[in-house]
Amino acid sequence: MINKRDQQIIDCIRDNGGSSSKDIFENSAISVSYATLKRTLTKLISDKYIVSEGQGKGTKYFLSPSFELIQPIDIDKYYENEIDERQIKETFNFELVNKILNENSVFTENELNKLNLLEKEYRANIKDLNPADYQKEMDRLAIDLSWKSSQIEGNTYSLLETERLLKDKQTASGKTKEEAVMLLNHKYALDFIIENKDYLNPLTVSKIEDIHNILTKELGVEKNLRKRRVGISGTNYKPLDNEFQIKEALKV
């Protein structure tokens, strides 16, 4: 996380790309010593928010290529603005996956080390699990994942109601059939992936469509790549509406 001082420095570099540390010291609104500023710049480079070019007094600072991926966002401040006043990318960014993500990491070295340690810890924890206990863990994962994923789509089932549905096929009163189907489809899709561990490797458009077909079964959703324009409530972002562009983006 970055603090207010970090953000002020980042804002100064964004507004005055190619600034020296002296320029930043004189033009930013922070009240710190020059030595503290230099330490903060070093930290921001380590965290991949900014990069430096040149040496000594000729060193210039710029936003890093990965800044677009990892920049902190104040969600509360974002939603304080009306929809038309929010700063967003209004169209799909084709460079995001094949260029920006391909050339830059969203994780720092410390974060990667932490993830590797957590993976080792996870593998050590499941190594001695008997099949019954392992299945219980997978069942819990299916419940949590199905519930949270469906919530994003507007599903109103509670976590407890989701558990009853997936375990005992008990539907919740006052809910629609489509909500139950959505949750069950998430469970079926997860079961399919777990039972067919190598199915998605390598990942292809046709395999993505297969999983999508499981997720949307009996929900009246069009199969395969969409061929019409769609909108997203609450934003001016415009998703791709060209079948060929969608296929191009998926193949990256």
C-alpha positions in Angstrom: 0.0 0.0 0.0 1.1 3.5 -0.6 0.6 6.5 1.7 -0.4 10.1 1.0 3.3 11.1 0.5 3.9 8.3 -2.0 0.8 9.3 -3.9 1.8 12.9 -4.1 5.2 11.9 -5.6 3.5 9.6 -8.1 1.1 12.4 -9.1 4.0 14.8 -9.6 5.8 12.2 -11.8 2.6 11.5 -13.8 2.1 15.2 -14.4 5.7 15.9 -15.2 7.2 12.8 -16.7 11.0 12.7 -16.9 11.4 14.7 -13.7 14.7 14.7 -11.7 14.6 14.2 -7.9 15.3 18.0 -7.6 12.3 18.7 -9.9 10.1 16.5 -7.8 11.4 18.0 -4.5 10.6 21.5 -5.8 7.3 20.8 -7.6 5.5 18.3 -5.4 3.4 19.3 -2.5 5.2 17.1 0.1 7.0 18.6 3.1 9.9 16.2 3.6 13.7 16.5 3.5 15.5 15.8 0.2 17.1 12.7 1.7 13.6 11.3 2.7 12.4 12.0 -0.9 15.3 10.0 -2.3 14.5 7.1 0.0 10.9 7.2 -1.0 11.8 7.2 -4.7 14.0 4.2 -4.1 11.0 2.4 -2.4 8.6 3.3 -5.2 11.1 1.8 -7.7 11.3 -1.3 -5.7 7.5 -1.6 -5.6 7.5 -1.1 -9.4 5.4 2.1 -9.3 8.1 4.1 -11.0 11.3 3.6 -13.0 14.5 5.6 -13.3 16.6 6.4 -16.3 20.1 7.8 -16.3 22.7 8.2 -13.6 23.7 10.7 -10.9 22.3 14.2 -11.4 21.0 13.2 -14.8 18.6 10.6 -13.3 15.0 11.0 -14.4 11.9 9.3 -13.0 8.9 8.0 -14.9 5.8 6.0 -14.1 6.7 2.3 -14.7 5.2 0.3 -17.6 3.4 -1.8 -15.1 1.9 1.1 -13.2 -1.4 0.8 -15.1 -1.7 -2.8 -13.6 -0.8 -2.1 -10.0 -1.8 1.5 -9.4 -3.8 2.0 -6.2 -7.4 3.1 -6.6 -9.4 4.9 -4.0 -12.8 3.1 -4.5 -14.7 5.4 -2.2 -13.4 8.5 -4.0 -14.1 6.9 -7.4 -17.8 6.3 -6.6 -18.2 9.8 -5.2 -18.2 11.1 -8.8 -21.2 10.7 -11.1 -20.8 8.1 -13.8 -19.9 10.6 -16.5 -17.2 12.1 -14.3 -15.4 8.9 -13.5 -12.0 8.5 -15.1 -12.1 5.2 -16.9 -10.8 3.5 -20.1 -13.9 3.4 -22.2 -12.8 0.7 -24.6 -11.0 -2.6 -24.4 -7.2 -2.4 -24.1 -5.7 -4.9 -26.6 -2.2 -4.2 -25.3 -3.0 -5.2 -21.7 -2.4 -9.0 -22.1 -0.1 -9.4 -25.1 2.2 -6.4 -24.2 1.8 -4.9 -20.8 1.3 -8.2 -18.9 3.7 -10.0 -21.1 6.5 -7.6 -20.4 5.8 -6.6 -16.8 5.0 -8.4 -13.6 2.2 -7.3 -11.3 4.1 -8.8 -8.3 7.2 -7.5 -6.5 10.0 -9.9 -5.7 8.8 -10.0 -2.0 5.3 -10.8 -3.1 6.4 -13.6 -5.4 8.5 -15.1 -2.6 5.5 -14.9 -0.3 3.3 -16.6 -2.8 5.8 -19.4 -3.3 6.0 -20.0 0.5 2.2 -20.1 0.7 2.1 -22.6 -2.1 4.6 -24.8 -0.3 2.6 -24.5 2.9 -0.6 -25.5 1.0 1.1 -28.5 -0.5 2.4 -29.6 2.9 -1.0 -29.2 4.4 -2.8 -31.4 1.8 0.0 -34.0 1.4 -1.2 -36.1 4.3 -5.0 -35.6 3.9 -6.9 -38.8 3.3 -9.3 -38.8 0.3 -12.4 -38.1 2.4 -10.8 -35.0 4.1 -9.5 -33.8 0.8 -13.0 -34.1 -0.8 -14.4 -32.1 2.2 -12.0 -29.3 1.4 -13.0 -29.4 -2.3 -16.7 -29.3 -1.3 -16.0 -26.2 0.8 -14.2 -24.6 -2.0 -17.1 -25.3 -4.4 -19.6 -23.7 -2.0 -17.5 -20.6 -1.4 -16.5 -20.1 -5.0 -20.0 -20.7 -6.4 -21.6 -18.4 -3.9 -19.2 -15.5 -4.4 -19.1 -15.9 -8.2 -22.8 -15.9 -8.4 -23.1 -12.9 -6.1 -21.1 -10.9 -8.7 -23.9 -11.7 -11.1 -26.6 -10.5 -8.8 -27.5 -13.8 -7.2 -29.3 -13.3 -3.8 -28.6 -16.7 -2.2 -26.8 -16.5 1.1 -23.8 -18.6 1.9 -25.8 -20.9 4.1 -28.5 -21.2 1.4 -25.9 -22.0 -1.2 -24.5 -24.8 1.1 -27.9 -26.3 1.5 -28.5 -26.2 -2.3 -25.1 -27.7 -3.3 -25.1 -30.4 -0.6 -28.7 -31.3 -0.3 -30.3 -29.9 -3.5 -32.5 -27.8 -1.2 -33.7 -24.6 -2.9 -34.2 -21.4 -0.9 -37.7 -20.0 -0.5 -38.4 -16.7 -2.3 -35.6 -17.2 -4.8 -35.9 -17.8 -8.5 -35.1 -21.0 -10.3 -32.4 -19.3 -12.3 -30.5 -18.4 -9.1 -30.4 -22.0 -8.1 -29.4 -23.1 -11.6 -26.6 -20.5 -11.7 -25.1 -21.9 -8.4 -25.4 -25.5 -9.4 -23.7 -24.7 -12.8 -20.8 -23.2 -10.9 -20.5 -26.4 -8.9 -20.7 -28.6 -12.1 -18.0 -26.4 -13.8 -15.7 -26.7 -10.9 -16.2 -30.4 -10.6 -15.5 -30.8 -14.3 -12.2 -28.9 -14.0 -11.1 -30.9 -10.9 -11.9 -34.2 -12.5 -10.2 -33.2 -15.8 -7.0 -31.6 -14.4 -5.3 -31.4 -17.8 -8.3 -30.3 -19.8 -7.5 -26.6 -19.7 -3.8 -27.0 -20.6 -3.2 -25.6 -23.1 -6.1 -23.1 -22.8 -8.0 -22.6 -26.1 -11.0 -20.6 -27.1 -13.0 -23.7 -27.7 -12.2 -25.0 -24.2 -13.2 -21.6 -22.7 -16.5 -22.0 -24.6 -17.0 -25.5 -23.2 -16.7 -24.2 -19.6 -18.9 -21.3 -20.5 -21.6 -23.7 -21.7 -21.5 -25.5 -18.4 -21.9 -22.2 -16.5 -24.8 -21.0 -18.6 -26.7 -24.2 -19.0 -30.5 -23.6 -18.8 -30.0 -19.9 -18.2 -31.1 -18.6 -21.6 -27.6 -17.2 -22.3 -26.3 -17.3 -25.8 -23.6 -19.9 -26.4 -20.1 -19.4 -27.7 -18.8 -15.9 -28.7 -21.4 -13.2 -28.6 -22.3 -11.4 -31.8 -24.1 -8.3 -30.4 -23.4 -5.3 -28.3 -23.8 -5.4 -24.5 -23.6 -2.8 -21.8 -22.5 -2.8 -18.1 -24.6 -1.0 -15.6 -22.9 1.8 -13.7 -20.1 2.4 -16.1 -19.5 4.0 -19.5 -17.0 1.2 -20.4 -17.9 -0.4 -23.8 -17.1 -4.1 -24.1 -16.0 -5.4 -27.5 -19.0 -6.0 -29.7 -17.2 -7.4 -32.7 -17.1 -11.3 -32.8 -13.7 -11.2 -34.6 -12.1 -8.8 -32.2 -13.4 -10.9 -29.2 -11.8 -14.0 -30.7 -8.6 -12.0 -31.3 -8.5 -10.9 -27.7 -9.2 -14.4 -26.4 -6.4 -15.9 -28.4 -3.7 -13.6 -27.0 
